[in-house]
């Protein structure tokens, strides 16, 4: 049974990788698909209509219905034009899936304003530019599904990706707020943090290793390149959970972030207090100096500790104590 028969879906960044896999599965489930892709390289350069058009041809060859859209999601005008494309071609919009993204890796002390702005524009602002016009329609029709894309590496923090990590963490927060804005109107908003080997992830180990080496930071074990994709790391493995969240059965799933990698799906922990110190009055710095390391942060780790031979005042104090 086609679960999404007669529904219309927009998928941004659908010309390759995860977006392509999502668009193909949506079409298999009966949805009409607007395949959006600006057709750029990983760094956002050299736009092309080729990737989106090729996916549309694949969907049509398999008996589905789809149209290509080449607008950028990084502008309000592009987001509005994308939603208009769904209405002009299929008469409605039921599902919005925001996958589009780029990378501009650089250690924070070397990152330019343009590298920051470009990544924030495509990822974080891009989610706003498509969600705003889509939300107006969905609110009016009292139904809709919005599925955003955050990132495992973005939420966990990867060196050289301050722009990307900030955008992806922002998307998780954006998702939780939009879910509360639209839930009363029968519209849900959830997010996927995918783990898959794609064009973008293929560049991350090499770029990150180079960035860390130049900064004098030791590199962890590098992830496999896309040319040697390990089992179940293909981007298509992300599509089923994404499409499920667009189905009727997911009507009461709202404001959640899911980690999806291969055959593993995890519900992300909500941002709630992990441990606390309580005092009937104002803390003193001396009290915090003693209790924060020993109690509040007990069992936690510094994700990037300085080398042992670095002479730090705090280390001298700890030794003196």
Helices and strands as residue ranges (DSSP letters): E 8-11, H 17-28, E 32-36, H 50-61, E 66-69, H 76-90, E 95-98, H 113-120, I 121-125, H 126-141, E 144-149, H 152-156, H 162-182, G 183-185, E 187-195, H 199-215, G 226-228, G 235-238, H 239-244, G 248-250, E 257-261, E 264-267, H 285-291, I 292-296, H 313-320
